[in-house]
Amino acid sequence: MNGPPGWLVQLAESARRCRQDDQVWAHFLRQLPPSFIRFIDHEWLWQAHWGQYDPAALDDGSAWRCWLVMAGRGFGKTRAGAEWVQRQAASLASPRIALVAETREEAVRVMVEGPSGILATAKAERPRWSPTKGRLDWSNGAQAFLYSVEAAEALRGPEHDAAWCDELAKWSKHGKAAWDNLMLGLRRGERPRVIVTTTPRPGPLLNRIIAMEGTVVTGGRTSDNVHLSPAFQRAMLAAYGGTRLGAQELEGRLIEAIEGSLFPPKVLEKARILPGTGEEFRRIVIGVDPPASADGDACGIVICAVDRQEPPRFHILADCSVSGLRPEGWARAVANAARVWSADRVIAEKNQGGEMVGAVLRGADFTLPVRLVHASRGKIARAEPVAALLEAGRVKLCGRFPELEEELSGMTAGGYEGPTRSPDRADAMVWAISALIEGARRGEPRVLAL
């Protein structure tokens, strides 16, 4: 087996430069005979888009030790990693290659057997896969071994010429030990190297790798992959566009946590559980933070519940917030949410609109059980007890709520630093959880003004 010939590497570099300009790219293609285009169309260096190019294919390769491909979901990170491993197996002398994922199951499912994994992308030769041994063997003597972060100590001792680490940003608490053991054993051959493919979720290990001497960072957005379904891309943009989560998961940007956040992303992620996991709820309430006008902020509408455990846990069930509606419109949204979730009570702040809030809500449904509350303390002061319970594991997120979580992450001890003008969704959630806390303390379904 041999690596790609030098002329193909040079052609790939020319293509990479041309693709930055549509007119230049069209002219470049016109210079190539159709038979030649059909030939190179099967070569990875020709197919790869910006951000997937192996740095060693574009220069003399002497400067880097770690290639970090940090990009959005669906960008093609796995394909880039698998193709790089194939090149190392083909070009090095009987190399030993480490394949590291959070779990062994993920290493098998994504890196080896996945649709963009090593077996699927093999061209000249498909390596022999031994699942029981967790090993890939090529005919030229190259071998790749599976490792997991869960068994970090297994990386202590073995030597490798190359390594591929997948989704490093989601590695567990043993991730640092796995990385350190891998790096200490990455010492075979003349230029031992590692590729890391990951979504840019901030964390100490990822930050350390970015700052490490010899790290080259490439990547890009979900939309850079022209093979993805346009319908999928539109749906993702509609759901997450303009949010911190979208910037991270779709645009491939590393979004640092806001310093001093009462609800850090790591704590929110730890509190997440699967929706509909069979909890029995004692009470369900809806928190409402009404907007001052239809042209202003959103109307926060968040459904929360308390379960029957002792001590009780509080669950965030849904975010039904709406924007751009007149009072009758958002009141109907509240009434509809109350029917869908069989809510015991609607907790609505009356600072904006006074008694009119109650009148509008009851006008949408005269049977609606509404309790108006007056904010005698600031938003941050009200949020702090809820944040403490969340950190203690007694508040659970039953699913993903990108816009709500964005606002929660922006609440700090010094004020609100989130993406919106006002944390309407977060405030509605705090009202609902606070009411449930008060009721649980008194042992009865009462709501007091906070």
C-alpha positions in Angstrom: 0.0 0.0 0.0 1.2 3.5 -0.8 0.0 7.0 0.1 -1.4 9.3 -2.6 1.2 10.3 -5.2 2.8 13.7 -5.1 1.0 15.0 -8.2 -2.4 14.2 -6.5 -1.3 16.1 -3.4 -0.3 19.1 -5.5 -3.6 18.9 -7.4 -5.5 18.8 -4.1 -3.7 21.9 -2.9 -4.5 23.7 -6.1 -8.2 22.6 -5.7 -8.2 23.9 -2.2 -7.0 27.3 -3.2 -9.4 27.5 -6.2 -12.5 26.6 -4.1 -12.2 29.9 -2.3 -13.5 31.7 -5.4 -16.4 30.3 -7.4 -15.2 31.7 -10.8 -11.7 30.5 -10.3 -13.0 27.1 -9.3 -15.2 26.8 -12.4 -12.2 27.8 -14.6 -10.0 25.2 -12.8 -12.5 22.4 -13.6 -12.8 23.4 -17.2 -9.1 22.7 -17.6 -9.4 19.1 -16.6 -10.5 16.3 -19.0 -13.8 14.5 -18.0 -12.0 11.1 -17.7 -9.5 12.6 -15.3 -12.3 14.2 -13.2 -14.0 10.8 -12.9 -10.7 9.3 -11.8 -9.9 11.8 -9.0 -13.5 12.0 -7.9 -12.9 8.9 -5.9 -9.8 10.3 -4.1 -10.3 11.8 -0.7 -8.0 14.7 -1.2 -10.2 15.8 -4.0 -13.5 15.2 -2.2 -12.5 16.9 1.1 -13.9 20.3 1.7 -12.2 23.2 3.5 -11.3 22.2 7.1 -10.9 18.5 6.3 -7.5 18.7 4.7 -4.7 16.9 6.4 -2.0 19.6 7.3 0.7 17.2 6.2 -0.7 17.1 2.7 -0.4 20.8 2.3 3.1 21.5 3.7 6.2 19.7 4.7 4.4 18.5 7.9 7.3 19.3 10.2 5.5 21.8 12.5 2.5 20.0 14.0 2.0 17.2 16.4 -1.8 17.5 17.0 -4.4 18.1 14.3 -7.6 19.4 16.0 -10.7 19.2 13.7 -13.2 21.2 15.7 -16.4 21.7 13.8 -20.2 21.6 13.8 -22.5 18.5 13.7 -22.5 16.8 10.3 -19.4 18.7 9.1 -17.5 15.5 8.3 -15.2 15.2 11.3 -15.5 11.4 11.4 -14.7 11.0 7.7 -11.6 13.3 8.1 -10.4 11.1 11.0 -11.0 7.8 9.2 -9.3 9.0 6.1 -6.3 10.2 8.1 -5.9 6.9 9.8 -6.1 5.1 6.4 -3.2 7.4 5.2 -1.1 6.6 8.3 -1.7 2.9 7.8 -0.6 3.2 4.2 2.4 5.5 4.5 4.1 4.5 7.7 6.2 1.4 8.3 4.1 -1.1 10.2 2.5 1.6 12.4 0.6 1.0 15.6 -2.4 3.4 15.7 -4.6 4.1 18.8 -8.3 4.8 18.3 -9.7 6.5 21.4 -13.4 7.2 22.2 -15.4 7.8 25.4 -16.5 4.2 25.4 -15.5 1.1 23.5 -19.1 0.9 22.1 -18.7 4.4 20.5 -15.3 3.5 19.1 -16.8 0.5 17.3 -20.1 2.2 16.3 -18.5 5.4 15.0 -14.8 5.1 14.3 -14.7 1.5 12.9 -18.1 0.3 11.7 -19.9 3.7 11.2 -21.0 5.0 7.8 -18.0 7.3 7.7 -15.7 5.0 9.7 -12.5 3.2 8.8 -14.2 0.1 7.2 -16.6 2.1 5.1 -14.0 4.5 3.8 -11.4 1.8 3.0 -10.5 1.9 -0.8 -7.4 0.0 -2.0 -7.6 -2.5 0.9 -10.2 -3.1 3.6 -8.4 -3.9 6.9 -9.3 -7.1 8.8 -11.5 -6.3 11.8 -11.3 -8.5 14.9 -14.2 -7.3 17.2 -13.2 -9.5 20.1 -9.6 -8.2 20.1 -10.6 -4.6 19.3 -8.1 -4.5 16.5 -7.7 -3.7 12.8 -5.0 -5.3 10.7 -3.7 -4.2 7.3 -1.7 -6.5 5.0 1.4 -4.3 5.3 1.6 -4.9 9.0 -0.2 -1.7 10.2 -2.5 -2.2 13.2 -5.0 0.0 15.0 -6.2 -0.7 18.5 -9.4 0.4 20.2 -9.3 2.2 23.6 -11.9 3.9 25.8 -11.7 6.8 28.2 -13.6 4.6 30.7 -10.5 2.3 30.8 -7.9 5.0 30.7 -5.2 2.8 32.3 -5.2 0.6 29.3 -3.3 3.4 27.5 -0.6 3.3 30.1 2.3 1.4 28.5 1.5 0.8 24.8 3.5 2.8 22.2 1.9 4.3 19.1 3.0 6.0 15.9 -0.4 7.8 15.5 -3.7 8.2 17.2 -7.3 9.3 16.5 -9.3 10.7 19.4 -13.0 11.2 18.7 -15.5 13.6 20.3 -13.0 14.7 23.0 -15.2 17.4 24.2 -17.7 14.9 25.7 -15.0 12.7 27.4 -15.8 11.9 31.0 -13.9 12.8 34.1 -11.2 10.2 33.1 -10.5 12.1 29.9 -7.4 13.9 31.3 -5.9 10.6 32.4 -6.6 9.0 29.0 -5.1 11.9 27.1 -2.0 12.0 29.3 -1.4 8.2 29.0 -1.9 8.4 25.2 0.5 11.3 24.8 3.2 9.6 26.9 2.9 6.6 24.7 2.8 8.5 21.4 6.5 8.0 20.8 7.0 5.5 18.0 8.4 6.5 14.6 9.9 9.7 13.4 6.9 12.0 13.7 4.2 10.6 16.0 1.0 12.5 15.7 -2.6 12.6 16.8 -5.9 13.8 15.2 -8.7 15.0 17.4 -12.2 15.3 16.0 -14.7 17.0 18.1 -17.6 19.4 18.5 -16.3 22.6 20.2 -17.7 22.2 23.7 -15.5 24.2 26.1 -13.6 22.3 28.8 -10.2 22.3 30.5 -8.8 19.4 28.3 -9.9 20.9 25.0 -8.6 24.3 26.0 -5.3 22.7 27.0 -4.9 21.0 23.6 -5.7 24.2 21.7 -3.0 26.0 23.6 -0.5 23.2 23.2 2.6 23.9 21.1 2.3 22.0 17.8 -1.5 22.0 17.6 -3.1 22.9 14.2 -6.8 23.7 14.3 -9.2 23.3 11.4 -12.9 23.0 11.1 -16.1 24.7 10.0 -19.8 24.8 10.0 -22.5 22.1 9.5 -23.5 23.9 6.3 -20.0 23.3 4.8 -21.0 19.7 4.1 -22.9 19.8 0.8 -23.9 16.2 1.1 -26.3 16.9 4.1 -30.0 17.1 3.4 -31.1 20.7 2.8 -34.3 19.9 4.9 -32.1 18.9 7.8 -30.0 22.0 7.6 -33.2 24.2 7.4 -34.7 22.4 10.4 -31.5 22.8 12.5 -31.2 26.5 11.6 -34.8 27.1 12.5 -34.4 25.3 15.9 -31.0 26.6 17.0 -30.0 29.5 14.8 -29.0 32.6 16.7 -28.4 30.6 20.0 -25.2 29.8 21.9 -26.0 26.1 21.3 -26.4 26.7 17.6 -23.1 28.7 17.5 -21.4 25.7 19.1 -23.1 22.7 17.4 -23.8 24.2 14.0 -21.2 26.9 13.4 -18.4 25.0 15.1 -17.5 27.9 17.4 -16.0 27.4 20.8 -18.3 29.3 23.1 -16.8 29.8 26.5 -19.0 29.7 29.6 -20.0 33.1 31.0 -17.9 33.7 34.1 -20.0 33.6 37.3 -23.0 32.0 35.7 -25.6 30.8 38.2 -26.5 28.0 35.7 -23.3 26.9 34.0 -23.7 24.7 30.9 -21.9 21.9 32.6 -24.3 21.9 35.5 -27.3 22.1 33.1 -26.0 19.1 31.1 -25.5 17.1 34.3 -29.1 17.8 35.3 -30.5 16.6 32.0 -32.6 13.4 31.9 -34.6 11.7 29.1 -38.2 13.1 28.9 -41.0 10.7 29.7 -39.0 8.4 32.0 -42.0 7.4 34.1 -41.8 10.0 36.9 -45.1 10.5 38.9 -45.7 14.2 39.5 -47.4 15.6 42.6 -48.1 18.9 40.9 -47.6 20.6 37.6 -47.5 24.4 37.3 -46.8 26.9 34.5 -44.6 29.9 35.1 -45.5 33.0 33.0 -43.4 36.1 32.5 -45.7 38.5 30.5 -44.1 40.9 28.0 -44.6 44.7 28.3 -45.7 44.9 24.7 -46.2 42.7 21.6 -43.1 44.4 20.0 -40.9 43.8 23.1 -39.6 40.7 24.8 -41.0 37.2 24.6 -43.7 35.9 26.9 -42.0 33.3 29.0 -44.1 30.2 29.4 -42.4 27.3 31.1 -44.0 24.1 32.5 -42.4 22.6 35.7 -43.4 19.8 38.1 -42.5 18.3 41.5 -42.3 14.6 41.9 -43.3 12.3 44.8 -39.8 11.5 46.0 -38.4 12.5 49.4 -36.8 14.9 49.2 -38.7 16.0 46.2 -37.1 16.8 42.8 -38.3 19.5 40.5 -38.6 18.9 36.8 -38.5 21.4 33.8 -40.9 19.7 31.4 -41.4 22.1 28.5 -40.7 25.6 27.2 -43.8 26.9 25.4 -42.7 30.6 25.3 -44.0 32.8 22.4 -42.9 36.1 20.9 -44.5 38.9 18.9 -48.1 38.3 20.2 -50.6 40.7 21.6 -52.0 39.8 25.1 -54.8 37.7 23.7 -52.3 35.7 21.7 -49.9 34.8 24.5 -52.8 34.2 26.9 -54.2 31.6 24.5 -50.7 30.0 24.4 -50.8 29.8 28.2 -54.3 28.3 28.2 -53.3 25.8 25.6 -50.2 24.7 27.6 -52.4 24.4 30.7 -54.7 22.0 28.9 -52.0 20.0 27.3 -50.1 19.5 30.5 -53.1 19.3 32.9 -51.5 22.1 34.9 -52.7 22.6 38.5 -51.8 26.3 38.6 -50.6 29.1 36.4 -48.1 31.4 38.2 -48.0 34.8 36.4 -45.9 37.8 37.4 -48.1 40.9 37.5 -45.4 43.6 37.6 -45.9 44.1 33.9 -49.6 44.9 33.5 -50.9 44.5 37.0 -54.3 42.9 37.3 -54.7 43.1 33.5 -52.5 40.0 33.3 -55.0 37.9 35.3 -58.0 39.3 33.3 -56.3 38.5 30.0 -55.5 34.9 31.1 -59.0 34.2 32.4 -60.4 35.7 29.2 -58.6 33.0 27.3 -60.0 30.4 29.5 -62.2 31.3 32.5 -61.5 28.0 34.2 -57.7 28.7 34.2 -56.4 28.4 37.7 -54.3 31.7 37.8 -52.3 33.0 40.8 -50.7 36.4 40.3 -47.4 37.1 42.1 -45.5 40.3 42.6 -41.7 40.5 42.3 -40.5 42.1 45.5 -36.9 40.9 44.8 -34.8 41.1 41.7 -34.5 38.3 39.1 -31.1 37.2 40.3 -32.1 37.0 43.9 -35.1 34.8 43.0 -33.0 32.6 40.8 -30.2 31.8 43.3 -32.2 29.2 45.4 -33.2 27.5 42.2 -29.6 27.4 41.0 -28.5 25.9 44.3 -31.1 23.1 44.0 -30.0 22.5 40.4 -26.4 22.1 41.5 -27.5 19.8 44.2 -29.2 17.5 41.7 -32.7 18.3 42.7 -33.8 20.2 39.5 -33.9 18.1 36.3 -34.2 19.2 32.7 -36.5 16.7 30.9 -35.0 17.3 27.4 -33.2 20.1 25.6 -34.4 23.7 25.7 -31.8 25.7 23.8 -33.3 29.2 24.2 -34.2 28.7 27.9 -30.7 27.3 28.6 -29.1 30.2 26.9 -30.9 32.6 29.1 -30.2 30.6 32.3 -26.5 30.5 31.4 -26.5 34.3 31.1 -27.8 34.8 34.7 -24.8 35.8 36.9 -24.5 37.1 40.4 -23.7 40.5 38.9 -26.8 40.6 36.6 -27.9 39.2 33.3 -25.4 38.7 30.4 -27.4 36.5 28.1 -28.2 36.7 24.4 -31.6 38.4 24.8 -32.6 41.7 26.3 -34.4 40.1 29.2 -34.4 36.5 30.6 -38.1 36.0 30.1 -38.0 32.2 29.7 -35.6 31.9 32.6 -37.7 34.1 34.8 -40.8 32.1 34.0 -39.0 28.9 35.0 -37.8 30.4 38.2 -41.4 31.5 39.1 -42.7 28.0 38.5 -39.9 26.2 40.4 -40.1 28.7 43.3 -43.8 28.1 43.6 -43.3 24.4 43.7 -40.6 24.7 46.3 -42.8 26.8 48.6 -45.7 24.3 48.2 -43.4 21.4 49.0 -42.1 23.1 52.1 -45.6 23.7 53.5 -46.9 20.3 52.4 -49.8 21.9 50.6 -50.5 23.4 47.1 -50.1 27.0 48.1 -48.3 29.7 46.2 -47.0 32.8 48.0 -45.9 36.0 46.5 -42.1 36.1 46.2 
